[in-house]
Every structure is written in C-alpha cells, then in structure tokens.
Amino acid sequence: MTRPYALRCGQLEGCFFVIQTVLFDLDDTLLDFHKAEAAALRKTLIALDLEPSEAIIARYSEINAAQWRLLEDGKLTREQVLTRRFAILFDELGVERSSVQAKEIYERLLGVGHYFIPGAPEVLAALAPRYDLYLVSNGTATVQESRLESAGIQPYFKDIFISQQIGADKPQKEFFDRCFAKIPNVLRERTIIVGDSLTSDMRGGSNAGIRTCWFNPHRKARCAEIPVDYEIAALAELPALLAQIQ
C-alpha cells in the first residue's frame, strides 16, 4: 500500500524533514563487528588446533581490514578476500592449515549471535516512523542475514542491500545505482548514508552523489581526500542531526 505523500516526504505532525531516505551501514555502525569477529575467530582457531592468543586475533583483524580495502579498490574479489586473509595469517604463523576450511568454520560462527553498537536499536526505533531506512552492507550475504535475524532489526528497514547479492561493492557508484533502482520515489538530494568507514561508506556516498554522515566514535582523523558532510560520535546524536539538515 502506498504511504501518504506527507509521510513519504518526511513530514510528521507538522514538521518537515529535508532528509527522506537514510542508508545505514551494518558492521561497526549498528552491530559491533570487531567483538563478533574476535569471538568467531577465537573459536575457529581452537577448531583448527591453534592457540587463540590476543596477538593472533589482533593480527588477523589487521590482515582482514587490509583485504577488504583491496576489495574496495577493486584489486581483489570477494572470494579472494574471504580465503586470502586466512592464508596470509597461517603463512605468518608458519602453520599448514586450509584457508578454505578456516573460512567455512569462521563464517558459520560469525553468523551466530550479535552485539549491538550502543544506541543502535533505540535510534532505529526513533527514525523508522520518520524516514525510509535501508541497510547497505559489503558483508557476506549468509553471514549478514543470520546476524540480522539474531538482532531482530529487519522490520525497521524498507529493504536490505548486500553487495554479494547486488553484484557490486561499496564504494562503487554501481552499488548505489543498483540500490536506488530498487527504492521507490528516491531522491538523491534527500538521501544520506550513515557509516563508520571513510573508504567504503563516505567515499561511496560521495561517489553516489548523496549526503554522508560519518559515525566516528573513536574520534579518528578525517582524510582530506574523502569528503564528509556530517560527523557524529554516538548514534544518539543522529535523530537531532537529521532533523536539522537544511
């Protein structure tokens, strides 16, 4: 059923909102990926008869982040990322283990349970009646779907776009073009993306010609090469920010 025009344009109880559509990243924006990553990796290493030391877990996280950046730059495919991160780790540790087996164990464990970023359920509940919310993620489809089901936040979103299913990755303009093709009555000038990644979310939003809001709880320094329209340190700041945008 078509929603009333006033609500579709972000109007509620006499208040007019310039922003109509909000795209949310998932990992480290709504769900704490690093906590989930550490828990899943620890169990994966144990399953492979390896010591799950904090140093190894930290090193894997560095390797993993580097591989995803290569994906964003178009230098690796998704499947290469998913196995290469383990192959590099095992090579550095000097052990012989199957990177394919590690990937399968890890993804199964990563999809179990969830950890919320502080304020995530509350901000979604506050924004859903006022804006059209969509999820945009570069994660693996089966893993993300499992985590979303565990978190129970799907009802807040009009649709969920995962790069593996879309056929393109953030920050590519093609990713956003394919998302917008599926969003009814979308206006890019009234759309904003909220995410923690400069290279994926903020650059992607810039490539797509939409506004950007950097979720930066750790107060990292900005990159001069990547434009950011707005910045917040806590999700609780988002409703007031969106209402103020002119």
C-alpha positions, 0 to 999 in steps of 0.5 A: 500500500502506498504511504501518504505523500506527507509521510513519504516526504518526511513530514510528521505532525507538522514538521518537515524533514529535508532528509527522506531516505537514510542508508545505514551501514551494518558492521561497526555502525549498528552491530559491533563487528570487531567483538563478533569477529574476535569471538568467531575467530577465537573459536575457529582457531581452537577448531583448527588446533591453534592457540587463540592468543590476543596477538593472533586475533589482533593480527588477523583483524589487521590482515582482514581490514587490509583485504577488504580495502583491496576489495574496495579498490577493486584489486581483489574479489570477494572470494579472494578476500574471504580465503586470502586473509586466512592464508596470509595469517597461517603463512605468518604463523608458519602453520599448514592449515586450509584457508578454505576450511578456516573460512567455512568454520569462521563464517558459520560462527560469525553468523551466530549471535550479535552485539549491538553498537550502543544506541543502535536499536533505540535510534532505529526505533526513533527514525523508522516512523520518520524516514525510509531506512535501508541497510547497505552492507559489503558483508557476506550475504549468509553471514549478514542475514543470520546476524540480522535475524539474531538482532531482530532489526529487519522490520525497521528497514524498507529493504536490505542491500548486500553487495554479494547479492547486488553484484557490486561493492561499496564504494562503487557508484554501481552499488548505489545505482543498483540500490536506488533502482530498487527504492521507490520515489528516491531522491538523491538530494534527500538521501544520506548514508550513515557509516563508520568507514571513510573508504567504503561508506563516505567515499561511496556516498560521495561517489553516489552523489548523496549526503554522508554522515560519518559515525566516528566514535573513536574520534579518528582523523578525517582524510582530506581526500574523502569528503564528509558532510556530517560527523557524529560520535554516538548514534544518539546524536543522529535523530537531532542531526537529521532533523536539522539538515537544511 
